[in-house]
Amino acid sequence: MISCLVLERPGTWRTIGVTALLFIAVLPAAPLVWSALVSLASASVFAGNAFQNAIENSILLALCVAVVSLAIGLPFGVLTALYEFPGRSVFFALATLPLLVPSFLWAIGWASLAARLAPFVSTTLSGFPGCLVVMSTQGIPLVLLIAYAATLALSGSQVDAARLAGGERVVVRSVARYVASPTLLAAGLSGVLTLSDPGPGQIFGFPTAASEILISFSARYDFVLAGRQCVMLTALVLALAAPLVFFSIPRLASEVLVRQSRKVRRIQHQRLAGVVVAALGIFVFIGILVPLLGLMLPLVGGTAFFRAWNELSHTAGNTLGYAIGAGTIATFLGLPLALCAGRNDQLRAVCFGVALGLLSLPPAFTALGIVQLAAAAPAWADLFLRSRFTVCMALGLRFFPVVAVLGLRAWGATSATWVLVASLHGVSLGTYLRRVTLPLLLPVGGVGLLLVALLATADISTVLLLHPPGERSLPLAILTVMANAPETLVASLCLVYVTAAIGLLTVVWTIAEGRNV
């Protein structure tokens, strides 16, 4: 009988398990890297002048998004965690909605609204400004969430001591300095993620690296060129993300993954509460309500909900299947990774750093690797490389770090004495896992599954490159028909998707708050 004490003891099995799970996540991209390196000798052009110009545009956009996200997300994440104000849960949930909806939907809303206003509005939003507005709408919530989580990692006694020493001004200033490191990493990550998003650039007419990769593969049918471009973009992403991750991970892991026994007690402060409510209200208005208005305007005077319902009925099964499949795969990889890392500080830091690095990688990196592998695979491998399961696998591998981070945080909240007491009473490893560990991680896995499902549904590039013929998802259907279909149909489809995302987000927040995840 194996004692449950093995869960708290160091061992080589932890390193082997963490290494194996992380290796699985990057394995599908190996064929793409190999083919890109092999083709260098015979390639007259590595990536093309258009792609180099798109890289420059993407870097400029990423830097601006990082600055805007940090400047807005840091202070309001701290204030939201420290102070109580009316409608706090509603504002906070709405502020995270842009993270879980494809960015091109917000871009469609802005473009539709601008087309109905003065001509100079469309001119102003076209190109770089429009991309900056939409991408910042997704970057700000990410920084806000990290600042919020890092603030809650402080103990209540620390905040009370700062409050006694100098009042609310000292509290806010001290906490802002404390969370500066993880929020700087989150801002950098939000900028890096813009490098991999092709949607807003295509709608606003701003060439980006991600859109050039899709053009090379889907329009020019030049897989080798698309592979080299993807490898070049991946190298750029890693070059930008690696220094941030390396210098910030030790502190970030301790600030975000650990939960204090005595929480920060939120207090009422009329002036600061008014500032936070006004700021979050402005963000929700500009980032969500304005583009939603742009989506609803085409429906005035006539609707296309019947056609939208037909499209939804054709794609709902695939959309739900991809989402649940990706969430399931991510959960079965992420929770074991957290279990293998345990309380080992070095392994936890490695898992957290690699998780952020994997999230930063372009979605086309893994997808094109699978396409390359499928091209040379025999027919019996279609189930694994040319089916809906392939899409679920690619999306699950991309987003399993989300579940891993939630699992690491949940495991860090447990007490090591639980295992010690159980071992003294002769409890076996299987019994402890079944009666203690599983009930603890199951709610976390459920929240992670729902989050991954929402994030996977918002990922367009992976589904576009890997979906079998006739098996597209709802967001992909919107992206496919938006250039030729009537505005009313596109608007109806967008509203249907946003409504479904709000409903699922409500479920996620309800479960998370109930379980204190």
Contacts in CASP RR format, 6 or more apart in sequence:
PFRMAT RR
TARGET T0000
AUTHOR 0000-0000-0000
METHOD contacts of the structure
MODEL  1
MISCLVLERPGTWRTIGVTALLFIAVLPAAPLVWSALVSLASASVFAGNA
FQNAIENSILLALCVAVVSLAIGLPFGVLTALYEFPGRSVFFALATLPLL
VPSFLWAIGWASLAARLAPFVSTTLSGFPGCLVVMSTQGIPLVLLIAYAA
TLALSGSQVDAARLAGGERVVVRSVARYVASPTLLAAGLSGVLTLSDPGP
GQIFGFPTAASEILISFSARYDFVLAGRQCVMLTALVLALAAPLVFFSIP
RLASEVLVRQSRKVRRIQHQRLAGVVVAALGIFVFIGILVPLLGLMLPLV
GGTAFFRAWNELSHTAGNTLGYAIGAGTIATFLGLPLALCAGRNDQLRAV
CFGVALGLLSLPPAFTALGIVQLAAAAPAWADLFLRSRFTVCMALGLRFF
PVVAVLGLRAWGATSATWVLVASLHGVSLGTYLRRVTLPLLLPVGGVGLL
LVALLATADISTVLLLHPPGERSLPLAILTVMANAPETLVASLCLVYVTA
AIGLLTVVWTIAEGRNV
1 428 0 8 1.000
1 429 0 8 1.000
2 428 0 8 1.000
2 429 0 8 1.000
2 430 0 8 1.000
3 423 0 8 1.000
3 426 0 8 1.000
3 427 0 8 1.000
3 428 0 8 1.000
3 429 0 8 1.000
4 419 0 8 1.000
4 422 0 8 1.000
4 423 0 8 1.000
4 427 0 8 1.000
4 428 0 8 1.000
4 429 0 8 1.000
4 430 0 8 1.000
4 431 0 8 1.000
4 432 0 8 1.000
4 433 0 8 1.000
5 419 0 8 1.000
5 420 0 8 1.000
5 423 0 8 1.000
6 429 0 8 1.000
7 339 0 8 1.000
7 342 0 8 1.000
7 419 0 8 1.000
7 429 0 8 1.000
7 432 0 8 1.000
7 437 0 8 1.000
8 343 0 8 1.000
8 416 0 8 1.000
8 419 0 8 1.000
8 420 0 8 1.000
10 344 0 8 1.000
13 340 0 8 1.000
14 340 0 8 1.000
14 341 0 8 1.000
14 342 0 8 1.000
14 344 0 8 1.000
14 347 0 8 1.000
15 347 0 8 1.000
17 336 0 8 1.000
17 337 0 8 1.000
17 340 0 8 1.000
18 337 0 8 1.000
18 340 0 8 1.000
18 341 0 8 1.000
18 347 0 8 1.000
18 350 0 8 1.000
18 351 0 8 1.000
21 333 0 8 1.000
21 334 0 8 1.000
21 336 0 8 1.000
21 337 0 8 1.000
21 340 0 8 1.000
22 337 0 8 1.000
22 351 0 8 1.000
22 354 0 8 1.000
24 333 0 8 1.000
24 397 0 8 1.000
25 333 0 8 1.000
25 358 0 8 1.000
25 397 0 8 1.000
25 400 0 8 1.000
25 401 0 8 1.000
26 358 0 8 1.000
28 366 0 8 1.000
28 369 0 8 1.000
28 370 0 8 1.000
28 373 0 8 1.000
28 393 0 8 1.000
28 394 0 8 1.000
28 397 0 8 1.000
29 361 0 8 1.000
29 365 0 8 1.000
29 366 0 8 1.000
29 368 0 8 1.000
29 369 0 8 1.000
30 369 0 8 1.000
31 369 0 8 1.000
31 372 0 8 1.000
31 373 0 8 1.000
32 227 0 8 1.000
32 230 0 8 1.000
32 231 0 8 1.000
32 365 0 8 1.000
32 368 0 8 1.000
32 369 0 8 1.000
32 372 0 8 1.000
33 231 0 8 1.000
35 224 0 8 1.000
35 227 0 8 1.000
35 372 0 8 1.000
36 224 0 8 1.000
36 227 0 8 1.000
36 228 0 8 1.000
36 230 0 8 1.000
36 231 0 8 1.000
37 231 0 8 1.000
39 224 0 8 1.000
39 228 0 8 1.000
40 46 0 8 1.000
40 228 0 8 1.000
43 224 0 8 1.000
43 228 0 8 1.000
45 225 0 8 1.000
46 228 0 8 1.000
46 232 0 8 1.000
47 225 0 8 1.000
47 228 0 8 1.000
47 229 0 8 1.000
47 232 0 8 1.000
48 225 0 8 1.000
50 207 0 8 1.000
50 212 0 8 1.000
51 209 0 8 1.000
51 212 0 8 1.000
51 216 0 8 1.000
51 229 0 8 1.000
51 232 0 8 1.000
53 207 0 8 1.000
54 207 0 8 1.000
54 208 0 8 1.000
54 209 0 8 1.000
54 211 0 8 1.000
54 212 0 8 1.000
55 209 0 8 1.000
55 232 0 8 1.000
55 233 0 8 1.000
55 236 0 8 1.000
57 128 0 8 1.000
57 206 0 8 1.000
57 207 0 8 1.000
57 208 0 8 1.000
57 209 0 8 1.000
58 194 0 8 1.000
58 195 0 8 1.000
58 208 0 8 1.000
58 209 0 8 1.000
58 210 0 8 1.000
59 195 0 8 1.000
59 236 0 8 1.000
60 128 0 8 1.000
61 128 0 8 1.000
61 131 0 8 1.000
61 132 0 8 1.000
61 135 0 8 1.000
61 191 0 8 1.000
61 194 0 8 1.000
61 206 0 8 1.000
61 208 0 8 1.000
62 188 0 8 1.000
62 191 0 8 1.000
62 192 0 8 1.000
62 194 0 8 1.000
62 195 0 8 1.000
62 240 0 8 1.000
63 191 0 8 1.000
64 132 0 8 1.000
64 136 0 8 1.000
65 132 0 8 1.000
65 135 0 8 1.000
65 136 0 8 1.000
65 139 0 8 1.000
65 190 0 8 1.000
65 191 0 8 1.000
65 194 0 8 1.000
66 187 0 8 1.000
66 188 0 8 1.000
66 190 0 8 1.000
66 191 0 8 1.000
67 187 0 8 1.000
68 132 0 8 1.000
68 136 0 8 1.000
68 139 0 8 1.000
68 140 0 8 1.000
69 136 0 8 1.000
69 139 0 8 1.000
69 140 0 8 1.000
69 142 0 8 1.000
69 143 0 8 1.000
69 186 0 8 1.000
69 187 0 8 1.000
69 188 0 8 1.000
69 190 0 8 1.000
69 191 0 8 1.000
70 143 0 8 1.000
70 183 0 8 1.000
70 184 0 8 1.000
70 187 0 8 1.000
70 188 0 8 1.000
72 136 0 8 1.000
72 140 0 8 1.000
72 143 0 8 1.000
72 144 0 8 1.000
72 279 0 8 1.000
72 283 0 8 1.000
73 140 0 8 1.000
73 143 0 8 1.000
73 144 0 8 1.000
73 147 0 8 1.000
73 183 0 8 1.000
74 143 0 8 1.000
74 147 0 8 1.000
74 176 0 8 1.000
74 179 0 8 1.000
74 180 0 8 1.000
74 183 0 8 1.000
74 187 0 8 1.000
75 172 0 8 1.000
75 176 0 8 1.000
76 144 0 8 1.000
76 147 0 8 1.000
76 276 0 8 1.000
76 279 0 8 1.000
76 280 0 8 1.000
77 143 0 8 1.000
77 144 0 8 1.000
77 145 0 8 1.000
77 147 0 8 1.000
77 148 0 8 1.000
77 151 0 8 1.000
78 147 0 8 1.000
78 148 0 8 1.000
78 151 0 8 1.000
78 172 0 8 1.000
78 175 0 8 1.000
78 176 0 8 1.000
78 179 0 8 1.000
79 172 0 8 1.000
79 272 0 8 1.000
79 275 0 8 1.000
79 276 0 8 1.000
80 88 0 8 1.000
80 91 0 8 1.000
80 92 0 8 1.000
80 144 0 8 1.000
80 148 0 8 1.000
80 276 0 8 1.000
80 280 0 8 1.000
81 147 0 8 1.000
81 148 0 8 1.000
81 151 0 8 1.000
81 152 0 8 1.000
81 264 0 8 1.000
81 266 0 8 1.000
82 151 0 8 1.000
82 159 0 8 1.000
82 171 0 8 1.000
82 172 0 8 1.000
82 175 0 8 1.000
82 264 0 8 1.000
82 266 0 8 1.000
82 267 0 8 1.000
83 266 0 8 1.000
83 267 0 8 1.000
83 268 0 8 1.000
83 269 0 8 1.000
83 272 0 8 1.000
83 273 0 8 1.000
83 276 0 8 1.000
84 266 0 8 1.000
84 267 0 8 1.000
84 268 0 8 1.000
84 273 0 8 1.000
85 273 0 8 1.000
85 274 0 8 1.000
85 276 0 8 1.000
85 277 0 8 1.000
86 273 0 8 1.000
86 277 0 8 1.000
87 277 0 8 1.000
89 509 0 8 1.000
89 513 0 8 1.000
91 277 0 8 1.000
91 280 0 8 1.000
91 281 0 8 1.000
91 284 0 8 1.000
92 148 0 8 1.000
92 280 0 8 1.000
93 505 0 8 1.000
93 506 0 8 1.000
93 509 0 8 1.000
94 284 0 8 1.000
94 288 0 8 1.000
95 140 0 8 1.000
95 141 0 8 1.000
95 144 0 8 1.000
95 280 0 8 1.000
95 283 0 8 1.000
95 284 0 8 1.000
96 141 0 8 1.000
96 144 0 8 1.000
96 145 0 8 1.000
96 505 0 8 1.000
97 141 0 8 1.000
97 288 0 8 1.000
97 501 0 8 1.000
97 502 0 8 1.000
97 505 0 8 1.000
98 106 0 8 1.000
98 137 0 8 1.000
98 138 0 8 1.000
98 139 0 8 1.000
98 141 0 8 1.000
98 287 0 8 1.000
98 288 0 8 1.000
99 138 0 8 1.000
99 139 0 8 1.000
99 141 0 8 1.000
99 142 0 8 1.000
99 455 0 8 1.000
100 451 0 8 1.000
100 454 0 8 1.000
100 455 0 8 1.000
100 458 0 8 1.000
100 501 0 8 1.000
100 504 0 8 1.000
100 505 0 8 1.000
101 458 0 8 1.000
101 497 0 8 1.000
101 498 0 8 1.000
101 501 0 8 1.000
102 199 0 8 1.000
102 457 0 8 1.000
102 458 0 8 1.000
102 459 0 8 1.000
102 460 0 8 1.000
102 475 0 8 1.000
102 478 0 8 1.000
102 479 0 8 1.000
102 497 0 8 1.000
103 134 0 8 1.000
103 135 0 8 1.000
103 137 0 8 1.000
103 138 0 8 1.000
103 197 0 8 1.000
103 199 0 8 1.000
103 200 0 8 1.000
103 458 0 8 1.000
104 199 0 8 1.000
104 200 0 8 1.000
104 202 0 8 1.000
104 203 0 8 1.000
104 460 0 8 1.000
104 478 0 8 1.000
104 479 0 8 1.000
105 291 0 8 1.000
105 295 0 8 1.000
105 475 0 8 1.000
105 478 0 8 1.000
105 494 0 8 1.000
105 497 0 8 1.000
105 498 0 8 1.000
106 134 0 8 1.000
106 137 0 8 1.000
106 200 0 8 1.000
106 287 0 8 1.000
106 291 0 8 1.000
107 130 0 8 1.000
107 131 0 8 1.000
107 134 0 8 1.000
107 199 0 8 1.000
107 200 0 8 1.000
107 201 0 8 1.000
107 203 0 8 1.000
107 204 0 8 1.000
107 291 0 8 1.000
108 203 0 8 1.000
108 291 0 8 1.000
108 295 0 8 1.000
108 478 0 8 1.000
108 482 0 8 1.000
108 490 0 8 1.000
108 494 0 8 1.000
109 291 0 8 1.000
109 292 0 8 1.000
109 293 0 8 1.000
109 294 0 8 1.000
109 295 0 8 1.000
109 494 0 8 1.000
110 125 0 8 1.000
110 130 0 8 1.000
110 133 0 8 1.000
110 134 0 8 1.000
110 290 0 8 1.000
110 291 0 8 1.000
110 294 0 8 1.000
111 122 0 8 1.000
111 125 0 8 1.000
111 203 0 8 1.000
111 204 0 8 1.000
112 294 0 8 1.000
112 295 0 8 1.000
112 297 0 8 1.000
112 298 0 8 1.000
112 487 0 8 1.000
112 491 0 8 1.000
113 290 0 8 1.000
113 291 0 8 1.000
113 293 0 8 1.000
113 294 0 8 1.000
113 297 0 8 1.000
114 121 0 8 1.000
114 122 0 8 1.000
114 124 0 8 1.000
114 125 0 8 1.000
115 122 0 8 1.000
116 294 0 8 1.000
116 297 0 8 1.000
125 133 0 8 1.000
125 204 0 8 1.000
126 204 0 8 1.000
126 205 0 8 1.000
126 206 0 8 1.000
127 201 0 8 1.000
127 204 0 8 1.000
127 205 0 8 1.000
127 206 0 8 1.000
128 204 0 8 1.000
128 206 0 8 1.000
130 200 0 8 1.000
130 204 0 8 1.000
130 206 0 8 1.000
131 194 0 8 1.000
131 200 0 8 1.000
131 201 0 8 1.000
131 204 0 8 1.000
131 206 0 8 1.000
131 208 0 8 1.000
133 286 0 8 1.000
133 287 0 8 1.000
134 200 0 8 1.000
134 204 0 8 1.000
135 190 0 8 1.000
135 191 0 8 1.000
135 194 0 8 1.000
135 197 0 8 1.000
135 200 0 8 1.000
137 286 0 8 1.000
137 287 0 8 1.000
137 288 0 8 1.000
138 190 0 8 1.000
138 193 0 8 1.000
139 187 0 8 1.000
139 190 0 8 1.000
139 191 0 8 1.000
139 193 0 8 1.000
140 190 0 8 1.000
140 283 0 8 1.000
142 186 0 8 1.000
142 189 0 8 1.000
142 190 0 8 1.000
142 193 0 8 1.000
143 183 0 8 1.000
143 186 0 8 1.000
143 187 0 8 1.000
143 190 0 8 1.000
145 186 0 8 1.000
146 179 0 8 1.000
146 182 0 8 1.000
146 183 0 8 1.000
146 185 0 8 1.000
146 186 0 8 1.000
146 256 0 8 1.000
147 179 0 8 1.000
147 182 0 8 1.000
147 183 0 8 1.000
147 186 0 8 1.000
149 182 0 8 1.000
149 255 0 8 1.000
149 256 0 8 1.000
150 178 0 8 1.000
150 179 0 8 1.000
150 182 0 8 1.000
150 183 0 8 1.000
150 252 0 8 1.000
150 255 0 8 1.000
150 256 0 8 1.000
151 175 0 8 1.000
151 178 0 8 1.000
151 179 0 8 1.000
151 264 0 8 1.000
152 259 0 8 1.000
152 260 0 8 1.000
152 263 0 8 1.000
152 264 0 8 1.000
153 254 0 8 1.000
153 255 0 8 1.000
153 256 0 8 1.000
153 258 0 8 1.000
153 259 0 8 1.000
153 260 0 8 1.000
154 175 0 8 1.000
154 178 0 8 1.000
154 260 0 8 1.000
154 264 0 8 1.000
155 260 0 8 1.000
155 261 0 8 1.000
155 262 0 8 1.000
155 264 0 8 1.000
156 260 0 8 1.000
156 262 0 8 1.000
156 263 0 8 1.000
156 264 0 8 1.000
156 265 0 8 1.000
157 262 0 8 1.000
159 171 0 8 1.000
159 175 0 8 1.000
159 264 0 8 1.000
159 265 0 8 1.000
160 265 0 8 1.000
162 170 0 8 1.000
162 171 0 8 1.000
162 174 0 8 1.000
162 175 0 8 1.000
163 170 0 8 1.000
163 171 0 8 1.000
168 269 0 8 1.000
168 272 0 8 1.000
172 272 0 8 1.000
178 255 0 8 1.000
179 255 0 8 1.000
181 248 0 8 1.000
181 251 0 8 1.000
181 252 0 8 1.000
181 255 0 8 1.000
182 248 0 8 1.000
182 251 0 8 1.000
182 252 0 8 1.000
182 255 0 8 1.000
182 256 0 8 1.000
184 244 0 8 1.000
184 248 0 8 1.000
185 244 0 8 1.000
185 245 0 8 1.000
185 248 0 8 1.000
185 252 0 8 1.000
185 356 0 8 1.000
188 240 0 8 1.000
188 241 0 8 1.000
188 244 0 8 1.000
189 241 0 8 1.000
189 244 0 8 1.000
189 356 0 8 1.000
189 359 0 8 1.000
189 360 0 8 1.000
192 237 0 8 1.000
192 240 0 8 1.000
192 241 0 8 1.000
192 360 0 8 1.000
193 359 0 8 1.000
193 360 0 8 1.000
195 208 0 8 1.000
195 209 0 8 1.000
195 210 0 8 1.000
195 233 0 8 1.000
195 236 0 8 1.000
195 237 0 8 1.000
195 240 0 8 1.000
195 362 0 8 1.000
196 210 0 8 1.000
196 233 0 8 1.000
196 237 0 8 1.000
196 360 0 8 1.000
196 361 0 8 1.000
196 362 0 8 1.000
196 363 0 8 1.000
196 364 0 8 1.000
196 461 0 8 1.000
197 208 0 8 1.000
197 210 0 8 1.000
198 208 0 8 1.000
198 210 0 8 1.000
198 211 0 8 1.000
198 213 0 8 1.000
198 214 0 8 1.000
198 460 0 8 1.000
198 461 0 8 1.000
199 210 0 8 1.000
199 211 0 8 1.000
199 460 0 8 1.000
199 479 0 8 1.000
200 206 0 8 1.000
201 207 0 8 1.000
201 208 0 8 1.000
201 211 0 8 1.000
202 211 0 8 1.000
209 229 0 8 1.000
209 233 0 8 1.000
209 236 0 8 1.000
210 233 0 8 1.000
210 362 0 8 1.000
210 364 0 8 1.000
210 461 0 8 1.000
212 229 0 8 1.000
213 226 0 8 1.000
213 227 0 8 1.000
213 229 0 8 1.000
213 230 0 8 1.000
213 233 0 8 1.000
213 362 0 8 1.000
213 364 0 8 1.000
214 226 0 8 1.000
214 364 0 8 1.000
214 461 0 8 1.000
214 464 0 8 1.000
214 465 0 8 1.000
216 222 0 8 1.000
216 225 0 8 1.000
216 226 0 8 1.000
216 227 0 8 1.000
216 229 0 8 1.000
217 223 0 8 1.000
217 226 0 8 1.000
217 227 0 8 1.000
217 364 0 8 1.000
217 368 0 8 1.000
217 465 0 8 1.000
218 464 0 8 1.000
218 465 0 8 1.000
223 368 0 8 1.000
223 371 0 8 1.000
223 372 0 8 1.000
223 375 0 8 1.000
226 364 0 8 1.000
226 368 0 8 1.000
227 368 0 8 1.000
230 362 0 8 1.000
230 364 0 8 1.000
230 365 0 8 1.000
230 368 0 8 1.000
231 365 0 8 1.000
233 362 0 8 1.000
233 365 0 8 1.000
234 361 0 8 1.000
234 362 0 8 1.000
234 365 0 8 1.000
237 360 0 8 1.000
237 361 0 8 1.000
237 362 0 8 1.000
238 357 0 8 1.000
238 360 0 8 1.000
238 361 0 8 1.000
241 356 0 8 1.000
241 357 0 8 1.000
241 360 0 8 1.000
245 353 0 8 1.000
245 356 0 8 1.000
245 357 0 8 1.000
249 349 0 8 1.000
249 352 0 8 1.000
249 353 0 8 1.000
249 356 0 8 1.000
250 349 0 8 1.000
252 352 0 8 1.000
253 345 0 8 1.000
253 348 0 8 1.000
253 349 0 8 1.000
253 352 0 8 1.000
253 353 0 8 1.000
256 352 0 8 1.000
256 405 0 8 1.000
256 409 0 8 1.000
257 348 0 8 1.000
257 352 0 8 1.000
257 405 0 8 1.000
257 408 0 8 1.000
257 409 0 8 1.000
257 412 0 8 1.000
258 409 0 8 1.000
258 412 0 8 1.000
259 409 0 8 1.000
259 412 0 8 1.000
259 413 0 8 1.000
292 495 0 8 1.000
292 498 0 8 1.000
294 491 0 8 1.000
295 491 0 8 1.000
295 494 0 8 1.000
295 495 0 8 1.000
295 498 0 8 1.000
296 491 0 8 1.000
296 495 0 8 1.000
297 491 0 8 1.000
298 487 0 8 1.000
298 488 0 8 1.000
298 490 0 8 1.000
298 491 0 8 1.000
299 488 0 8 1.000
299 491 0 8 1.000
299 492 0 8 1.000
299 495 0 8 1.000
302 488 0 8 1.000
303 488 0 8 1.000
303 492 0 8 1.000
304 486 0 8 1.000
304 488 0 8 1.000
304 489 0 8 1.000
304 491 0 8 1.000
304 492 0 8 1.000
305 492 0 8 1.000
307 489 0 8 1.000
307 492 0 8 1.000
308 489 0 8 1.000
308 492 0 8 1.000
308 493 0 8 1.000
308 496 0 8 1.000
311 474 0 8 1.000
311 477 0 8 1.000
311 481 0 8 1.000
311 489 0 8 1.000
311 493 0 8 1.000
312 474 0 8 1.000
312 493 0 8 1.000
312 496 0 8 1.000
314 477 0 8 1.000
315 472 0 8 1.000
315 473 0 8 1.000
315 474 0 8 1.000
315 476 0 8 1.000
315 477 0 8 1.000
316 474 0 8 1.000
318 388 0 8 1.000
318 467 0 8 1.000
318 471 0 8 1.000
318 472 0 8 1.000
318 473 0 8 1.000
319 457 0 8 1.000
319 473 0 8 1.000
319 474 0 8 1.000
319 475 0 8 1.000
321 388 0 8 1.000
321 392 0 8 1.000
322 388 0 8 1.000
322 391 0 8 1.000
322 392 0 8 1.000
322 395 0 8 1.000
322 456 0 8 1.000
322 457 0 8 1.000
322 463 0 8 1.000
322 473 0 8 1.000
323 452 0 8 1.000
323 453 0 8 1.000
323 454 0 8 1.000
323 456 0 8 1.000
323 457 0 8 1.000
324 449 0 8 1.000
324 453 0 8 1.000
325 392 0 8 1.000
325 395 0 8 1.000
325 396 0 8 1.000
325 453 0 8 1.000
326 391 0 8 1.000
326 392 0 8 1.000
326 395 0 8 1.000
326 396 0 8 1.000
326 398 0 8 1.000
326 399 0 8 1.000
326 452 0 8 1.000
326 453 0 8 1.000
326 456 0 8 1.000
327 395 0 8 1.000
327 396 0 8 1.000
327 399 0 8 1.000
327 403 0 8 1.000
327 448 0 8 1.000
327 449 0 8 1.000
327 452 0 8 1.000
327 453 0 8 1.000
327 456 0 8 1.000
328 392 0 8 1.000
328 449 0 8 1.000
329 392 0 8 1.000
329 393 0 8 1.000
329 395 0 8 1.000
329 396 0 8 1.000
329 397 0 8 1.000
329 400 0 8 1.000
330 395 0 8 1.000
330 396 0 8 1.000
330 397 0 8 1.000
330 399 0 8 1.000
330 400 0 8 1.000
330 402 0 8 1.000
330 403 0 8 1.000
330 448 0 8 1.000
330 449 0 8 1.000
330 452 0 8 1.000
331 400 0 8 1.000
331 403 0 8 1.000
331 445 0 8 1.000
331 446 0 8 1.000
331 448 0 8 1.000
331 449 0 8 1.000
331 452 0 8 1.000
333 396 0 8 1.000
333 397 0 8 1.000
333 400 0 8 1.000
333 403 0 8 1.000
333 404 0 8 1.000
334 400 0 8 1.000
334 401 0 8 1.000
334 403 0 8 1.000
334 404 0 8 1.000
334 407 0 8 1.000
335 403 0 8 1.000
335 404 0 8 1.000
335 407 0 8 1.000
335 441 0 8 1.000
335 444 0 8 1.000
335 445 0 8 1.000
337 351 0 8 1.000
337 400 0 8 1.000
337 404 0 8 1.000
338 351 0 8 1.000
338 404 0 8 1.000
338 406 0 8 1.000
338 407 0 8 1.000
338 408 0 8 1.000
338 410 0 8 1.000
338 411 0 8 1.000
338 441 0 8 1.000
339 411 0 8 1.000
339 437 0 8 1.000
339 441 0 8 1.000
340 347 0 8 1.000
341 347 0 8 1.000
341 348 0 8 1.000
341 350 0 8 1.000
341 351 0 8 1.000
341 408 0 8 1.000
341 411 0 8 1.000
342 348 0 8 1.000
342 408 0 8 1.000
342 411 0 8 1.000
342 412 0 8 1.000
343 411 0 8 1.000
343 412 0 8 1.000
343 416 0 8 1.000
348 408 0 8 1.000
351 404 0 8 1.000
351 408 0 8 1.000
352 405 0 8 1.000
352 408 0 8 1.000
354 401 0 8 1.000
355 401 0 8 1.000
355 402 0 8 1.000
355 404 0 8 1.000
355 405 0 8 1.000
356 401 0 8 1.000
357 401 0 8 1.000
358 398 0 8 1.000
358 401 0 8 1.000
359 398 0 8 1.000
359 399 0 8 1.000
359 401 0 8 1.000
359 402 0 8 1.000
361 398 0 8 1.000
362 461 0 8 1.000
363 394 0 8 1.000
363 398 0 8 1.000
363 459 0 8 1.000
363 461 0 8 1.000
363 462 0 8 1.000
364 461 0 8 1.000
364 462 0 8 1.000
364 465 0 8 1.000
366 394 0 8 1.000
366 397 0 8 1.000
366 398 0 8 1.000
366 462 0 8 1.000
367 394 0 8 1.000
367 461 0 8 1.000
367 462 0 8 1.000
367 465 0 8 1.000
367 466 0 8 1.000
368 465 0 8 1.000
370 385 0 8 1.000
370 390 0 8 1.000
370 394 0 8 1.000
370 466 0 8 1.000
371 465 0 8 1.000
371 466 0 8 1.000
373 385 0 8 1.000
374 381 0 8 1.000
374 385 0 8 1.000
374 386 0 8 1.000
374 390 0 8 1.000
377 385 0 8 1.000
383 389 0 8 1.000
384 390 0 8 1.000
384 393 0 8 1.000
386 468 0 8 1.000
387 468 0 8 1.000
388 467 0 8 1.000
388 468 0 8 1.000
388 471 0 8 1.000
390 466 0 8 1.000
391 462 0 8 1.000
391 463 0 8 1.000
391 466 0 8 1.000
391 467 0 8 1.000
391 471 0 8 1.000
394 462 0 8 1.000
394 466 0 8 1.000
395 452 0 8 1.000
395 456 0 8 1.000
395 459 0 8 1.000
395 462 0 8 1.000
395 463 0 8 1.000
396 452 0 8 1.000
396 456 0 8 1.000
398 456 0 8 1.000
398 459 0 8 1.000
398 462 0 8 1.000
399 452 0 8 1.000
399 455 0 8 1.000
399 456 0 8 1.000
399 459 0 8 1.000
400 452 0 8 1.000
402 448 0 8 1.000
402 451 0 8 1.000
402 452 0 8 1.000
402 455 0 8 1.000
403 444 0 8 1.000
403 445 0 8 1.000
403 448 0 8 1.000
403 449 0 8 1.000
403 451 0 8 1.000
403 452 0 8 1.000
406 444 0 8 1.000
406 445 0 8 1.000
406 447 0 8 1.000
406 448 0 8 1.000
406 451 0 8 1.000
406 517 0 8 1.000
407 441 0 8 1.000
407 444 0 8 1.000
407 445 0 8 1.000
409 444 0 8 1.000
409 517 0 8 1.000
410 440 0 8 1.000
410 441 0 8 1.000
410 444 0 8 1.000
410 517 0 8 1.000
411 441 0 8 1.000
414 440 0 8 1.000
418 436 0 8 1.000
419 432 0 8 1.000
422 432 0 8 1.000
422 436 0 8 1.000
443 511 0 8 1.000
443 515 0 8 1.000
443 517 0 8 1.000
444 515 0 8 1.000
444 517 0 8 1.000
446 511 0 8 1.000
447 508 0 8 1.000
447 511 0 8 1.000
447 512 0 8 1.000
447 515 0 8 1.000
447 517 0 8 1.000
450 504 0 8 1.000
450 507 0 8 1.000
450 508 0 8 1.000
450 511 0 8 1.000
451 508 0 8 1.000
453 504 0 8 1.000
454 501 0 8 1.000
454 504 0 8 1.000
454 505 0 8 1.000
454 508 0 8 1.000
457 473 0 8 1.000
457 474 0 8 1.000
457 475 0 8 1.000
457 501 0 8 1.000
458 475 0 8 1.000
460 475 0 8 1.000
460 476 0 8 1.000
460 479 0 8 1.000
463 472 0 8 1.000
463 473 0 8 1.000
463 475 0 8 1.000
463 476 0 8 1.000
464 476 0 8 1.000
464 479 0 8 1.000
467 473 0 8 1.000
467 476 0 8 1.000
472 480 0 8 1.000
474 493 0 8 1.000
474 496 0 8 1.000
474 497 0 8 1.000
475 497 0 8 1.000
477 493 0 8 1.000
478 490 0 8 1.000
478 493 0 8 1.000
478 494 0 8 1.000
478 497 0 8 1.000
481 489 0 8 1.000
481 490 0 8 1.000
481 493 0 8 1.000
482 490 0 8 1.000
511 517 0 8 1.000
END
